[in-house]
Amino acid sequence: MNKPLGVAVLGLGWMGQVHSRAMLRMPSLFPNRSFDPKLVVCADTEEERRTRAVNDFGFERAVADWREAVEADDVDVVWVTAPNMLHVPMIEAAAAAGKAVFSEKPIGGKPEQTVAAYNAAKAAGVRTAVGYNYLWAPLVLHAKELISSGALGEITHYRGRFLSMYGSDEMGLLTWRFILDQAGYGATSDILSHSISLAQFLVGDITEVVGMKNTTIPQRPLPTGAASHYGRGKPEDPKGDVENEDFASMLCWFKNGATGTFESSRTMVGPESQNAFEVYGTKGSLAWNLEKMNELQYYKLTEDPSSGYTTIYGGDRFPFHGAFAPGQANSIGLEDLMAIEDYSFLEAIATGGDFSPSFREAVNVVSVQLALINSWESRSFEPVVDLSGE
Ligand SMILES: NC(=O)c1ccc[n+]([C@@H]2O[C@H](COP(=O)([O-])OP(=O)(O)OC[C@H]3O[C@@H](n4cnc5c(N)ncnc54)[C@H](O)[C@@H]3O)[C@@H](O)[C@H]2O)c1
């Protein structure tokens, strides 16, 4: 019999809705699962979202106070999908109540907050997951297999970037993402964290970094209501200061001797969601870009004069793809990655199996982030110190 798992979702914004939809899709996507999720309670401070939780998503109930949801006896697993600065208190309370916790990335907004959440969950002995969803893209999993099999030879260089346009409109509202005590750091916490997690997954530990940062839109119109990053102000609206970085770049050394270059921006004009990597090895290379997430470029070194990059299209021969679309080159989408990560976490809980990325991997990401932040001050290479203390 499948294990029943009661789910609480804290914050029904973009991510809260995506994960709630994923729960609803579990039975039809994964018939061989070992669990049955039930949307028990949603917490959100906005009444309109609480109404949607019950009416549109089918939660049994919705509450304004997230503590009530976290402590409920009929909840087994808590999804933390509220703005960054709520992550740590939510995780600490969930861990103290003995619940398994999935937290959206980056877990808090500053490295020490991620570490605090990791320590709380570790002390309570609860299962954890972090929402680095791009690691679950079927073609990224295939890239990992190719690299691990030695198909690329020795890895010599990694290029990672996450260039997004969500902040490129200067009339875009000053939402929580731009405020230090709500988001923590800017592009580094929000999107460079995805690039670092991908690099660590594919190539391994990063040991030394140096980087730059910049804020290109220093002021934005003040928001009204529960805006995420979709609202737009007018030139005459009152404005407030952007308190964290729009752009961050980084050079690094990997433990295996490879070099790396990284760029992240939320304000550049042009790349709409260019979460991309290139991995170069002595026998071949790979390139992937979220904007074309159903394509993986593969270059294999041969003596054939016709050699060049080939395109591998997504298909059901790659991990998880067949749950969404059969055959070859029938595309899957962004929300499917969250369904895969949610399925994998719940399956690990139900069967007692291993799960990664957990809060431990989130600490690996912020260990690199702290070295980068230190380099902004020192203007030189800084060592990456494992903040887990292990
Ligand atoms: N994995 C990804 O690719 C990805 C993408 C987007 C966002 N995120 C992460 O997800 C988290 C949420 O981002 P989002 O874009 O969904 O934000 P959002 O602004 O769309 O939604 C946040 C929700 O939290 C609610 N909220 C605010 N304060 C609350 C409180 N005290 N109690 C309960 N609910 C409260 C808001 O009303 C809103 O519904 C962030 O940590 C972000 O970094 C991850």
The ligand as an SDF file (V2000), in Angstrom:
LIG
                    3D

 44 48  0  0  0  0  0  0  0  0999 V2000
   13.4870   26.7930   -8.1120 N   0  0  0  0  0  0  0  0  0  0  0  0
   13.2210   27.8300   -8.8600 C   0  0  0  0  0  0  0  0  0  0  0  0
   13.5150   27.8200  -10.0540 O   0  0  0  0  0  0  0  0  0  0  0  0
   12.5450   29.0200   -8.2540 C   0  0  0  0  0  0  0  0  0  0  0  0
   11.8580   29.9320   -9.0820 C   0  0  0  0  0  0  0  0  0  0  0  0
   11.2110   31.0160   -8.4710 C   0  0  0  0  0  0  0  0  0  0  0  0
   11.2990   31.1880   -7.1000 C   0  0  0  0  0  0  0  0  0  0  0  0
   12.0220   30.3000   -6.3460 N   0  0  0  0  0  0  0  0  0  0  0  0
   12.1140   30.4710   -4.8840 C   0  0  0  0  0  0  0  0  0  0  0  0
   10.8090   30.2470   -4.3320 O   0  0  0  0  0  0  0  0  0  0  0  0
   10.5830   31.1350   -3.2400 C   0  0  0  0  0  0  0  0  0  0  0  0
    9.3000   31.9060   -3.5040 C   0  0  0  0  0  0  0  0  0  0  0  0
    9.4390   32.6300   -4.7200 O   0  0  0  0  0  0  0  0  0  0  0  0
    8.1590   32.9920   -5.6080 P   0  0  0  0  0  0  0  0  0  0  0  0
    8.6550   33.5040   -6.8980 O   0  0  0  0  0  0  0  0  0  0  0  0
    7.2060   31.8500   -5.5860 O   0  0  0  0  0  0  0  0  0  0  0  0
    7.5960   34.2090   -4.7400 O   0  0  0  0  0  0  0  0  0  0  0  0
    6.1770   34.9140   -4.8330 P   0  0  0  0  0  0  0  0  0  0  0  0
    6.4270   36.3100   -4.4160 O   0  0  0  0  0  0  0  0  0  0  0  0
    5.5200   34.6090   -6.1420 O   0  0  0  0  0  0  0  0  0  0  0  0
    5.3160   34.1480   -3.7200 O   0  0  0  0  0  0  0  0  0  0  0  0
    5.5500   34.2590   -2.3340 C   0  0  0  0  0  0  0  0  0  0  0  0
    4.2670   33.8900   -1.6170 C   0  0  0  0  0  0  0  0  0  0  0  0
    4.5330   33.8840   -0.2140 O   0  0  0  0  0  0  0  0  0  0  0  0
    3.4490   34.5320    0.4480 C   0  0  0  0  0  0  0  0  0  0  0  0
    3.8740   35.0050    1.7560 N   0  0  0  0  0  0  0  0  0  0  0  0
    4.5200   36.1440    2.0720 C   0  0  0  0  0  0  0  0  0  0  0  0
    4.6950   36.2340    3.3980 N   0  0  0  0  0  0  0  0  0  0  0  0
    4.1260   35.1230    3.9300 C   0  0  0  0  0  0  0  0  0  0  0  0
    3.9830   34.6340    5.2650 C   0  0  0  0  0  0  0  0  0  0  0  0
    4.4290   35.3160    6.3240 N   0  0  0  0  0  0  0  0  0  0  0  0
    3.3470   33.4490    5.4560 N   0  0  0  0  0  0  0  0  0  0  0  0
    2.8900   32.7320    4.3940 C   0  0  0  0  0  0  0  0  0  0  0  0
    2.9930   33.1630    3.1130 N   0  0  0  0  0  0  0  0  0  0  0  0
    3.6190   34.3350    2.8920 C   0  0  0  0  0  0  0  0  0  0  0  0
    3.0450   35.6340   -0.5090 C   0  0  0  0  0  0  0  0  0  0  0  0
    1.7490   36.1390   -0.2390 O   0  0  0  0  0  0  0  0  0  0  0  0
    3.1240   34.9010   -1.8470 C   0  0  0  0  0  0  0  0  0  0  0  0
    1.9280   34.2270   -2.1440 O   0  0  0  0  0  0  0  0  0  0  0  0
   11.8340   32.0060   -3.1340 C   0  0  0  0  0  0  0  0  0  0  0  0
   12.6420   31.5390   -2.1140 O   0  0  0  0  0  0  0  0  0  0  0  0
   12.5200   31.8750   -4.4770 C   0  0  0  0  0  0  0  0  0  0  0  0
   13.9160   31.9900   -4.3870 O   0  0  0  0  0  0  0  0  0  0  0  0
   12.6100   29.2200   -6.9000 C   0  0  0  0  0  0  0  0  0  0  0  0
  1  2  1  0
  2  3  2  0
  2  4  1  0
  4  5  1  0
  4 44  2  0
  5  6  2  0
  6  7  1  0
  7  8  2  0
  8  9  1  0
  8 44  1  0
  9 10  1  0
  9 42  1  0
 10 11  1  0
 11 12  1  0
 11 40  1  0
 12 13  1  0
 13 14  1  0
 14 15  2  0
 14 16  1  0
 14 17  1  0
 17 18  1  0
 18 19  2  0
 18 20  1  0
 18 21  1  0
 21 22  1  0
 22 23  1  0
 23 24  1  0
 23 38  1  0
 24 25  1  0
 25 26  1  0
 25 36  1  0
 26 27  1  0
 26 35  1  0
 27 28  2  0
 28 29  1  0
 29 30  1  0
 29 35  2  0
 30 31  1  0
 30 32  2  0
 32 33  1  0
 33 34  2  0
 34 35  1  0
 36 37  1  0
 36 38  1  0
 38 39  1  0
 40 41  1  0
 40 42  1  0
 42 43  1  0
M  CHG  2   8   1  16  -1
M  END
$$$$
